[in-house]
Amino acid sequence: MLRGAFIGFGNVAANGHMPGWRAREDVRIVAATDAAQSRRDVFLAACPDGQWFDTVDDLLACEQLDFVDICAPPGGHAALIGRALASGLHVLSEKPLVTRADDAARLASAAARAGRVLHTVHNWLKAPICRKISALVDEGAVGAVRSTRWRTLRTQPATAVSAPGIANWRVDPKLAGGGILFDHGWHALYCVVRWTGVPGRVSARLETRRFHDQPLEDTATLDLETPFGLSQIFLTWAADERSNAIEIDGDRGQIHVVGDSVILRSSGQERRWTSPSLSEGSHHPDWFGGVAADFLAAATGAGKSNLDEALLCARLIDAAQRSSAAGGAWLALST
């Protein structure tokens, strides 16, 4: 039985992570802390036998833990992860792992020195639609993948739990690290890389199309020079609809995702599968189960963390930001 605690207990922790942890018999959530003290009652309602701590210091000093689940705003991830690793704990962190690529590399070294697991919540790969895509790609249903086109449309940023003086941390660059590139781009990147391969170069343009009162981008376009072709990611909070679309081209066929359908066209035939749409909801407790299983397998020596995948995402976002600042110039991925 592993003992875990939350650092940050906002909507994603309460509605996404907690149901996943409670469904397991090998984990016990014993404590939580959050900068917003109003979350105390929410946590204790979900975990009546848990302990609430007013500060991270008190939590780390007073509870015997095996791991922490960090669901705080991204701007604080690097410091919180460092403190948890220094306390000898395994760490599961919401995405983005960190907001700076050099922090990602530093924390990877710290995790290696501590002999602890550092794992990121890459839950979109656990969505039924994305699991189906991965299976089709792995079995060679479309042959060698040449390109992927990913589109995420939203009408506004998601609303986060408020804290003193902060209405929505997702639109505060100090807390969020950036706009839609971190919020949705991190998900898109680890999925596209899973299916298409590691890009060698990146070109990006970050824009503000609608939310001009917020000092961050609401729209991002990324071109990725992947091993066998060119892939594109388009993300916006400035759309008139909420939807996701994915297209994957291989040398022997195509995969299309439209709404709740995965469509495979290959060898002159079409096959179709139906799964819950990627646009349904924001917390995805059913997707979290697979993340928790992978994290615990790594923590108990029965699996491997996804740290390399997260490090790659950090490097890709760093390259995208630098490319946009240079007018969309093609930049090689840093090592």
N, C-alpha and C positions, 0 to 999 in steps of 0.2 A: 504494500500500500504506500504510494507516494503522496507526500503532503505538499500541496501547492497553495499559492496566494496570488491575488490580483493586485497589481499596481495600476490603478485606474479602473473605475467601474462605471463606465458610461454605457451607452446603448448597445454597442457591439459586445461588450463584456456580459451585460445582463441578458441580452436577447440572442446572442450568437454563441459565446463561449460557455457560459454557465450551463445551459442545457446539455451541451456536449460533454462537459466534465461530469455532470450528475448522471449521465447515462452509463458511465463506466464504473466498474467495481474495483478497479485497481488504483483509483485516485480519490483523494479526499481534499476538497477545498476547505481550508481552515481559517483563512483570514483575507482581509482586503484593506486597501487605503485608497483615497482619492483626494485631490486638491479641493474638490467641491464636497463639503461636508454633508450637503443634502443627499448625497448618494449612500450615506450610511444606512438609512432605513430601507432603501431599495436592496442593498446587499443583504441585510439581515432578514428581509422578507424572503429572499431567494435562498439564503443559507442560514437558517435559524441557529444552528450550533456553531457558526463562525464567529471570529473575533474581528472587530473593527479597530483600526489604528489611525490616529489623526495624521501621522507623518510616515514617510518611507523609512526614516531612521528608526522609529519605534518598531515598525513591522520587522525590519531586518534584525534588530537587536533582541526582540522578545519572542519571536516564534521560531520553532524548529521546523525548517522547511527543506524540501528537496528541489523545488523549482518555483519560479514566479512566472506569471502570465501578465505581460506588460500590455495594457490597453490605454495608455496615456497618449496625449497628442504627440505626434512624431518629433517635434522640436526637442522634447526631453528624452527621447529614446536612448541616445548615446550615453548620457550621464547615468541613466537608470540601469541600463545594461551593464555598464562598467561597475557600478556598485554591487549589483547582484552577483556578477562573476567574482568580484573580490570577496564576496561573502561565501563563496563556494557553492553557488546554486546554478542549476541548469536554468536556461532562459528561453521562454517562448515569447516572441514579440510580434505584435501586430505590424502589418506593413505600413509605410516603408520601414525597413529595418532601422535606417538612420537617414539623415538628410544631407550628409556629406560623404563622398566616397572615401576620403582619408579616414573618417571615423569608422567606416565599415572595415577597412583593412586593419586599423588599430585594434578593434574589438575582436576580430578574427584571431589575431595574435594572442590577445588576452584570454580568449576561450581555450586556445590550444595550450597555453601555459597552465591554466587552471584545470585542464582536463575535464571541462564542462561542455555541455551541448548548447549551442546558440542556434535557434531555429526560428524561421519567420513564417507567419501565417499566409501561405500561398494557397488560399482556399479555393480560388477559381479553378485550379486544376482538379479539384475534387467535385466540381459541379457535374451532374450527369451528362450535360452536353459536352463539356470539355473532356471528360473521361472517354466519351464515345469517339471524339475526334482523335485523342491520343491512341486509342485502340486501333482505329482505322489507319492512322499513319504508321503505327508500329507493325501492323500486319501487311503493309505495302499495298493497301487498297488503291492508292493513287500513284504508286511508284515513288520515285524520288521527288521530294517536295521542292518546288522551285520558288514559290512565293506565298506569302500570307498577307491578306488585307483584313485589318481589324477596325471596326468602327463602334464607338461608344457615344451615344447621344443622350444628354440629360438636359433638363430645362433649368436647372439651378444646382448649386452645391448641396450636398446632403446636409441636414441639420444635425449638429452635435449637441451633447449635453452642455449647458452653460456652466461657467465657473464665475467666481467673483470678478466683475469687470469685463467679462468676455461673453458675448452673445453666441458666437459660433467659432470655435477655434479653426475650423477648416478655411476660413477666410482671413485668418491672421497669419501672415507669412512667418512670424517668429515661432509660432506654435506648429504650423503645418509644414513649414519648409518650402512650400511653393503651392501652386494651384493644382489644376487638374492633372498635371504631369506626375506629381507624386500620388495624388488620390486615386486616379484610375489608371494612369500610365504604368505604374509598378505592376499592377495585375496584367495588363496587356503585354508587357515586356516578357515576364516569365512564361506566359503561355505561348507567345509567338516564338521565343527562343526554343521552347520544348519541341515545337513541331518543325521549325525551319532551320535551326542551327544558330551558332553564335555569330553575330554580325562582325564584320571587320571594320566598317565605317558607318558613320551616322550623319545625317543631315536633318535639322529640325527647325521649326518655326513656332514660337510661342506667342500667342496674341491675346488681347483682351477685346472681345467683340460686344459684350453686353454689360458686364458688371464692372463699369469703369470706376465705381467708388471703392473698389477693392484693389489693393496694390499687388496683384498677382494675376497670372494668366488664367483665362477661362476656356481657352482653346489651344490644342497642341496638334501639330502634324509632324510625324517622324517618318523619315525614309531610312531603311536599314539595308545595307549591302550585306546580304546573307550569302552562305557558301555557294548557292546555285542560282541566285537571282536577286530580285529587289522586293522587299516587303515594306508595307506601309501601315502605320497606326494613325488613326484620326480620332481625337477625343474632344468633346465640347460640353460645357455647361450652358451653352447659349442656343440650344436647339428648341424646336417647337414640339418635340415629342421625346419620350423616353424609350430607347431601344438599343439593341446590340446586333451587330451583323459580323459574320466571319466568313471569309472566302479563302480557300487553300487550293492552290494549283500544283499538281504534280505532273510528271511526264506521262502518266497513264490515266489521269482522271482529275476530278475536282470534288471538293467538299464545300458545301454552302450551309450556313446557319442562318435561318430566317425565323425570327420569333421562337417558337418552341420546336422547330423542326431541324433535324440534321439530314441533309440530302447528299447522297453520294452518286455521282455520275461517272461511270467507268465502263469501258468496253461496250459502249452503245446502250447501256442499261442504266436505270435509275432506281435507287433504293432510298427509303425514307424511314427515319426513326423520330419519335416524339418524346420530348423530355420537358420538364419545367423550364421556362424561359430564363435566360440569364438576367433579364430585367425585373424579375419578380422579387421584390423585397430588397433589403440592404444588409441584413444581419446573417442570414444563411446558416442557421444552426445545424442543418443536415450536412452542409459542406464541412463544417468544423470537425465532425467526427473523424474524417480521414486525416486531417491535419494533426489532431490530438494523437491518433494512433501512430503516425510517423514520428512525431516528437518523442513520444514515450518509448518507441522502439529504439531511437537513437540514444535516449537517456539511459536505457538499460542495456545498451551494448548489442542490441539485436537489429540495428539498422544504422543509417547514416543521416546526418542532418542535411538540410537544404542550404547550408551556408554558402556554398559555392554559387548557387543560383542567385541568392540575395546579393552577394558581392558583385556578380555580373550586372544585376539590375542597378545597383548603385553606380557602377561605372558607366552604364548606358545613359542614365539620367544626367550624370555629370557631363558626358559628351554632348547630349542633347541641349543642355543649358548653354554650354560654351558655343555650340554651333549656332544656336539662335542669336546669341549675342554678336556673332560674326556674320549675321545676315543669312544664315542657313548654309554656311560653308560645310563641305564634307570634311569630317574629322575622323581620324583613326581612333579606334577604341584604345584607351590607355591600358597599360599593363599593371 
